[in-house]
Every structure is written in C-alpha cells, then in structure tokens.
Amino acid sequence: MRIIWVGWRGGGGVPPQLAVCEALLEAGHEVIAIADPQVAQQAERIGARFEAIDEPPPPAGATWAEIHRWSLQDKFLGSIYAEAMRAAITRHEPDRVLVDGALFSAQVEAKASGIPYAALWVQLAVTAENWAGGADPQDRASNLAAHNAHRNQRGLAEVTAIRDTHLDADWLLTLSYETLNRAHRRRSPNLHFVGAPLPKSADVDVELPPGDAPLVLVGFSTTPITTAADLQTVVDALAGMNVRALVTLGRVEPGELDLPPNVAETRFAPHDQVLPHADLMVSHVGHGSLCAAARHGVPILALPWGRDQHVNAETLTDLGLGLSLPSGSTAEEIADAAGRVLADDAIRRTCSDVAAEIATHAGLDEAVRLIS
C-alpha cells in the first residue's frame, strides 16, 4: 500500500509518529512523509520519502501568547496543512492517510477524500478530549465557526467542538500507554492506544558520571521553554546530594552551566539508552519523557512549564510515579523533593509495576495491523 503521513515539526511529537511510519515501511508499505522542512532529516533516516510543506514563519517579534494563537489559527485550523493534505492526496493517490491529530483542518481534507485515515495523537488521551480550541471564549467561538465552515465546504457535518473531528477518523491512534491514561473518560469507538514508540537508532556516545551513587537524568524540553538559569537551579539542587547526575542541555549551550563534580552534561542522550541505568528523572515532563520514564520504571520529579505538561504532572502524581513541583521552585525545594522520591519504596514499586504492564503492550504491531 501507499501511505502518506502529514505532520509538523512538533518537537517530541514527531519521533513517535515516524516510528509508526518506520514500522509500516518494515511491513512492506510505501510511506511518503509530508511535513515542515525541519522534519526532513528524521523522515529520511527511517527510509521514508520526504516532501516539504512551505510553512510561513510565525510573526516576527511575537509574544508566546501571539505565537500560540498564530499556531492555532494558521497551523492547526488554517489552510496551510489542509491545502498540503489535499494536494498530496491528489498527487499520490494513497491507500491510507496518517495525519498528526493536532492538524484538524488537514483531517477535514482526509475525511472528505474518502480514503481510510488515522489521526495520530501524541499526548495523553485526556488532553484530546479537553482540547478547547482557543484561549478565550471569543477565540473558541470564532475558531469553531471557521472550522465548521471548512467542514461545510467539504461536505461534512458540523461538530459541536473542534476536538470531535477526531471521531471522523477510521482510527484514532493515541501514541501513549493505556496504563498512563486511567483519567481518560470518553471511550471513542475508534480509539486505540498503541504506545509511545521511537524510531530505531544507534546509541550515541554518552559517558555516564563515574561512581555507584544513584544516577539522576535531568532532561528538559528541546524546544525553548526553559533557560540555562532553570537548568542551573536543578544542578545546584543536586550538587549537595549523594547522587550522580547527567544533564541533557537541549537549547542550552555547552559551558553555560556551572557544574559541580557529581554532575556531567551532554547535548543529547537518547532516553532509552540512559534510563536503564537511572534512579530518578528530573524533567519538564513532556509526554515523551513521561512515557520513557514509565517504560523503564524510573520515578520522575516533574517541573512542568506549560503545554500539556501540567496534565502529565498531575497524572504521574495521581498514579504514584513521582512528585511534582511548580516551575520556579528553589534549589532547596528541588533537592528535598528529589531526596524524598529516591527514598520512597512505594513509588519505586509502583514504577516497576507500571513498567511491567507497559512491557506487555502490543504497541507498533497493533498500529500496523489496524492500518494495514
């Protein structure tokens, strides 16, 4: 079969979707990845054919709030990805379509084509069912009206909430583990949990700090939501503890941090390479980080900043997988919480139980079975 995937450069949301593409390639299907140019290298690495979407940049000098509004109206609900989807379907005549679940306008085009399609949601399911479609009531109302106008134009019935567009999909593939989604309430008939896979990759050269003290992996987002000062606060918290720590820098430059002897830094370290050796993860707790730690049975100390991270932090504390602190917590508060997690046998047992449950997950095999 010929399959197209339409996505965007959504940070940690890209690798799980490309892992689905990779599994389909290995099953003998042709996969064409269509996304922002920044995704080209990742898509080509798994062996997919890549075509770029010409996405305009966000407004120059825009605030975070303005960028969020632009992303919502021009990217997720606007014409850019809808037109790219429509053109790709005409150009390639695919047998199946995959689309990032946040690209609602592109999903309208997929549904209108009549081709079986899967929406790929890369957060907890509860974030999809609570997706508001705007920061304030006026935005939400106008965004819903514009979305329904698009649906009418393409011969589709209106929806009462933009998130209900997911119900159009033949398969709503949530790239998360069912055991982490116990807060999920609405059981859509097309919903399938297919795990949080990552594309196959070779180990990178990462040297763990020497010694046998507990290992702490510090990993914040690779997108610019945290600063060197934020990382330094965590480093200062760990400096006086009987631990070893490895800090992944993300957007922070090497040498910006003042490192004590028990802390090492690296630009990047694959979670699945380091977490088998770790006793604790300190994280902004994006969905990928949450799933990686859960997969390896590693407790988390969460410092959420925004996006879906507060929901993820609430989920992990509700499940007993760690603790959460507000962003901006002091080094003393972080050190105290990290010490409590490391000493908590109940948290460690819960993490081990969840990891054992995740190990039985059908994952990519189920995704390939459904789409094929």
VMD Tcl script that draws the C-alpha trace (Angstrom):
set ca {
  {0.00 0.00 0.00}
  {0.97 3.62 -0.50}
  {0.64 5.65 2.70}
  {1.15 9.37 3.24}
  {1.84 10.98 6.61}
  {1.16 14.71 7.04}
  {2.74 16.25 10.13}
  {4.53 19.28 11.51}
  {7.69 19.99 13.47}
  {6.01 19.37 16.82}
  {9.11 18.72 18.93}
  {8.69 15.46 20.83}
  {5.55 14.62 18.86}
  {7.47 13.82 15.67}
  {9.53 10.73 16.66}
  {6.57 8.56 17.78}
  {4.71 9.30 14.55}
  {7.78 8.50 12.49}
  {8.14 5.24 14.45}
  {4.68 4.27 13.16}
  {5.84 5.19 9.64}
  {9.01 3.14 10.13}
  {7.01 0.08 11.21}
  {4.79 0.41 8.14}
  {7.87 0.62 5.92}
  {9.24 -2.54 7.53}
  {5.89 -4.22 6.86}
  {6.45 -3.61 3.14}
  {4.37 -0.49 2.58}
  {5.46 2.68 0.78}
  {5.46 5.73 3.07}
  {5.71 9.36 1.96}
  {6.29 11.86 4.78}
  {4.99 15.38 4.17}
  {5.90 17.98 6.79}
  {7.92 21.10 7.59}
  {11.50 21.09 6.18}
  {12.86 20.67 9.73}
  {11.49 17.10 9.73}
  {13.32 16.05 6.54}
  {16.38 14.51 8.19}
  {14.34 12.49 10.68}
  {11.99 11.20 7.98}
  {14.78 10.27 5.60}
  {16.65 8.49 8.42}
  {13.83 5.93 8.71}
  {13.77 5.44 4.94}
  {10.64 7.43 4.12}
  {10.37 9.60 1.03}
  {10.09 13.22 2.15}
  {8.25 16.22 0.73}
  {8.36 19.64 2.39}
  {5.41 21.83 3.28}
  {6.06 25.53 2.68}
  {5.01 26.84 6.08}
  {5.48 30.57 6.68}
  {7.32 31.58 9.85}
  {5.44 32.95 12.88}
  {5.04 36.72 13.12}
  {8.35 38.49 13.81}
  {8.69 39.70 17.39}
  {5.52 37.93 18.51}
  {4.97 37.08 22.16}
  {4.42 33.47 23.27}
  {0.68 34.16 23.52}
  {0.64 35.57 19.97}
  {2.64 32.62 18.64}
  {0.21 30.22 20.32}
  {-2.74 31.98 18.71}
  {-1.00 32.01 15.31}
  {-0.22 28.30 15.62}
  {-3.82 27.51 16.46}
  {-5.44 29.59 13.73}
  {-2.89 29.30 10.90}
  {-1.42 25.85 11.54}
  {-3.87 23.54 13.31}
  {-7.08 25.10 11.95}
  {-5.83 27.08 8.96}
  {-5.30 26.41 5.29}
  {-1.58 25.56 5.21}
  {-1.80 21.90 6.13}
  {-5.29 21.47 4.69}
  {-4.01 22.51 1.27}
  {-0.92 20.34 1.69}
  {-3.11 17.33 2.54}
  {-5.47 17.91 -0.38}
  {-2.57 18.33 -2.83}
  {-0.76 15.25 -1.50}
  {-3.87 13.09 -1.86}
  {-4.35 14.28 -5.46}
  {-0.66 13.83 -6.28}
  {-0.05 10.41 -4.71}
  {-3.50 8.72 -4.64}
  {-2.65 6.92 -1.37}
  {-4.38 3.84 0.01}
  {-4.13 5.14 3.58}
  {-3.53 8.52 5.19}
  {-1.84 9.30 8.51}
  {-2.14 12.80 9.98}
  {-0.94 14.47 13.16}
  {-4.00 14.66 15.40}
  {-3.48 18.36 16.10}
  {-3.85 19.27 12.42}
  {-7.63 19.49 12.43}
  {-8.01 21.22 9.07}
  {-5.86 18.54 7.42}
  {-8.14 15.90 8.96}
  {-11.14 17.53 7.27}
  {-9.42 17.02 3.91}
  {-8.54 13.42 4.78}
  {-12.15 12.66 5.71}
  {-13.50 14.38 2.60}
  {-11.24 12.26 0.39}
  {-12.98 9.04 1.45}
  {-9.60 7.36 1.97}
  {-9.25 5.45 5.28}
  {-7.15 7.54 7.64}
  {-5.61 7.52 11.09}
  {-5.28 10.56 13.35}
  {-2.13 10.26 15.49}
  {-2.46 11.87 18.93}
  {0.86 12.22 20.76}
  {-0.31 13.26 24.22}
  {-2.45 11.71 26.92}
  {-5.96 10.98 25.68}
  {-7.45 13.33 28.26}
  {-5.77 16.28 26.54}
  {-7.59 15.42 23.31}
  {-10.99 15.19 24.97}
  {-10.40 18.52 26.76}
  {-8.94 20.35 23.72}
  {-10.60 23.76 23.94}
  {-9.73 25.31 20.58}
  {-8.70 28.69 21.93}
  {-7.51 30.63 24.96}
  {-10.73 32.61 25.50}
  {-14.43 32.15 24.67}
  {-14.38 34.60 21.76}
  {-11.46 32.80 20.11}
  {-13.07 29.43 20.72}
  {-16.35 30.52 19.14}
  {-14.71 32.05 16.06}
  {-12.34 29.10 15.61}
  {-15.24 26.63 15.80}
  {-17.25 28.69 13.28}
  {-14.30 28.76 10.86}
  {-13.73 25.04 11.29}
  {-17.38 24.24 10.61}
  {-17.33 26.50 7.55}
  {-14.42 24.38 6.25}
  {-16.34 21.19 7.02}
  {-19.43 22.50 5.21}
  {-17.32 23.41 2.20}
  {-16.03 19.83 2.05}
  {-19.48 18.27 2.53}
  {-19.03 17.21 6.15}
  {-21.48 17.69 9.02}
  {-20.73 20.36 11.58}
  {-19.30 19.48 15.00}
  {-20.16 21.00 18.37}
  {-16.47 21.05 19.37}
  {-13.37 21.01 17.17}
  {-11.98 18.03 19.07}
  {-14.90 15.93 17.79}
  {-13.21 15.96 14.38}
  {-11.20 13.05 15.82}
  {-14.39 10.99 15.64}
  {-14.20 11.21 11.82}
  {-11.03 9.13 11.76}
  {-11.14 5.44 10.98}
  {-8.51 5.04 13.69}
  {-7.64 7.49 16.45}
  {-4.21 6.16 17.38}
  {-3.13 7.59 20.74}
  {0.65 7.20 20.96}
  {0.58 6.64 24.69}
  {0.30 3.72 27.09}
  {-3.15 2.74 28.30}
  {-1.89 2.35 31.87}
  {-0.99 6.08 31.91}
  {-4.45 7.03 30.69}
  {-6.62 5.99 33.60}
  {-8.05 9.53 33.78}
  {-9.47 9.12 30.27}
  {-13.26 9.25 30.33}
  {-14.68 9.30 26.80}
  {-14.15 5.94 25.12}
  {-14.39 6.75 21.42}
  {-15.12 3.67 19.28}
  {-12.15 4.46 17.02}
  {-9.63 4.94 19.88}
  {-6.61 2.65 20.15}
  {-3.63 3.04 22.50}
  {-0.55 1.99 20.55}
  {2.20 3.00 22.97}
  {4.88 5.65 22.69}
  {7.33 4.17 20.18}
  {10.53 5.76 18.92}
  {12.33 5.15 15.62}
  {15.20 2.71 15.77}
  {18.52 4.47 16.34}
  {22.10 3.64 17.19}
  {23.44 4.52 20.61}
  {25.24 7.84 20.85}
  {28.50 8.34 22.68}
  {27.33 9.31 26.17}
  {29.64 8.93 29.16}
  {27.80 8.49 32.43}
  {29.24 10.15 35.54}
  {31.56 7.71 37.35}
  {30.75 6.04 40.66}
  {27.93 3.95 42.07}
  {25.74 6.65 43.66}
  {22.16 6.85 42.36}
  {22.00 8.27 38.84}
  {19.71 11.21 38.10}
  {18.87 12.08 34.50}
  {17.96 15.74 34.05}
  {16.12 16.33 30.80}
  {14.07 19.35 29.84}
  {12.48 20.17 26.51}
  {14.49 20.60 23.33}
  {12.12 23.46 22.50}
  {12.94 26.87 24.02}
  {10.71 26.85 27.10}
  {13.44 26.58 29.71}
  {16.67 28.53 30.15}
  {20.18 27.96 31.41}
  {19.08 29.52 34.70}
  {16.33 26.90 35.06}
  {18.80 24.08 34.48}
  {21.33 25.68 36.81}
  {18.79 25.65 39.64}
  {18.38 21.88 39.23}
  {22.15 21.41 39.04}
  {22.57 23.43 42.25}
  {19.95 21.24 43.92}
  {21.81 18.05 43.00}
  {25.25 19.42 43.85}
  {24.90 18.73 47.58}
  {23.24 15.32 47.22}
  {24.81 11.87 47.21}
  {23.93 11.30 43.56}
  {25.47 11.32 40.10}
  {23.66 13.40 37.51}
  {23.65 13.66 33.74}
  {22.13 16.85 32.32}
  {20.90 16.94 28.73}
  {21.28 20.52 27.55}
  {18.62 20.89 24.87}
  {18.86 24.51 23.67}
  {21.41 25.47 26.35}
  {24.97 25.79 25.07}
  {27.80 23.64 26.49}
  {29.76 25.57 29.11}
  {26.83 27.79 30.16}
  {26.26 25.78 33.33}
  {28.43 25.85 36.43}
  {28.80 22.10 37.06}
  {29.85 20.51 40.38}
  {31.99 17.33 40.29}
  {28.98 14.98 40.55}
  {27.18 16.42 37.51}
  {28.03 15.89 33.83}
  {26.43 17.43 30.76}
  {25.72 16.29 27.22}
  {23.97 17.93 24.31}
  {21.67 14.95 23.78}
  {21.19 11.46 25.18}
  {18.54 9.00 23.99}
  {16.24 8.30 26.94}
  {16.15 4.59 26.21}
  {19.95 4.48 26.37}
  {20.32 6.22 29.75}
  {17.15 5.42 31.69}
  {18.01 1.72 32.24}
  {20.83 2.99 34.47}
  {18.88 5.81 36.16}
  {17.21 6.00 39.57}
  {15.39 9.29 39.02}
  {14.43 11.59 36.17}
  {14.04 15.34 36.71}
  {12.00 16.65 33.82}
  {9.62 19.24 32.41}
  {7.54 16.06 31.90}
  {6.56 16.36 28.29}
  {4.60 13.33 27.15}
  {7.62 11.62 25.59}
  {9.63 11.98 28.80}
  {6.72 10.71 30.90}
  {6.36 7.63 28.71}
  {10.10 6.94 28.58}
  {10.49 7.02 32.35}
  {7.38 4.87 32.82}
  {8.65 2.38 30.24}
  {11.85 1.89 32.24}
  {10.30 2.03 35.71}
  {12.12 5.24 36.67}
  {10.44 7.70 39.09}
  {10.01 11.31 38.00}
  {10.39 14.65 39.70}
  {8.34 16.92 37.44}
  {8.85 20.65 36.94}
  {6.12 21.43 34.38}
  {6.20 24.71 32.47}
  {3.26 24.67 30.07}
  {1.52 22.97 27.15}
  {0.36 19.52 28.28}
  {2.99 19.27 30.99}
  {0.75 20.19 33.94}
  {-1.69 17.42 32.97}
  {1.21 14.99 32.68}
  {2.50 16.03 36.11}
  {-0.94 15.55 37.67}
  {-1.17 12.13 36.02}
  {2.16 10.87 37.30}
  {1.47 12.02 40.86}
  {-2.04 10.51 40.77}
  {-0.57 7.21 39.61}
  {2.18 7.31 42.25}
  {5.06 7.55 39.77}
  {6.80 10.51 41.43}
  {6.31 14.04 42.65}
  {5.72 17.42 41.04}
  {6.89 20.92 41.92}
  {5.92 24.27 40.42}
  {8.25 25.74 37.84}
  {10.46 28.30 39.54}
  {10.97 26.14 42.64}
  {14.18 26.82 44.54}
  {17.22 24.56 44.58}
  {16.43 23.67 48.20}
  {12.87 22.64 47.31}
  {14.09 20.55 44.36}
  {16.74 18.83 46.48}
  {14.20 17.99 49.17}
  {11.71 16.54 46.68}
  {14.40 14.58 44.81}
  {15.58 13.07 48.08}
  {12.04 12.07 49.02}
  {11.44 10.36 45.68}
  {14.72 8.46 45.84}
  {13.90 7.21 49.34}
  {10.29 6.24 48.61}
  {10.00 2.46 48.17}
  {6.27 2.71 47.35}
  {6.96 4.98 44.37}
  {9.66 2.62 43.14}
  {7.36 -0.41 43.39}
  {4.59 1.42 41.52}
  {7.03 2.42 38.77}
  {8.17 -1.18 38.47}
  {4.58 -2.43 38.21}
  {3.74 0.12 35.51}
  {6.88 -0.78 33.53}
  {5.91 -4.46 33.69}
  {2.45 -3.62 32.34}
  {3.91 -1.50 29.55}
  {6.21 -4.37 28.56}
  {3.13 -6.41 27.55}
  {1.77 -3.65 25.29}
  {1.13 -4.65 21.66}
  {2.40 -1.26 20.50}
  {3.52 -0.89 16.90}
  {2.31 -4.36 15.89}
  {-1.23 -3.25 16.71}
  {-0.82 0.02 14.79}
  {0.44 -1.81 11.70}
  {-2.36 -4.38 11.96}
  {-5.04 -1.69 12.11}
  {-3.69 0.45 9.28}
  {-2.89 -2.48 7.01}
}
mol new
graphics top color blue
foreach p $ca { graphics top sphere $p radius 0.5 }
foreach p [lrange $ca 0 end-1] q [lrange $ca 1 end] { graphics top cylinder $p $q radius 0.2 }
display resetview
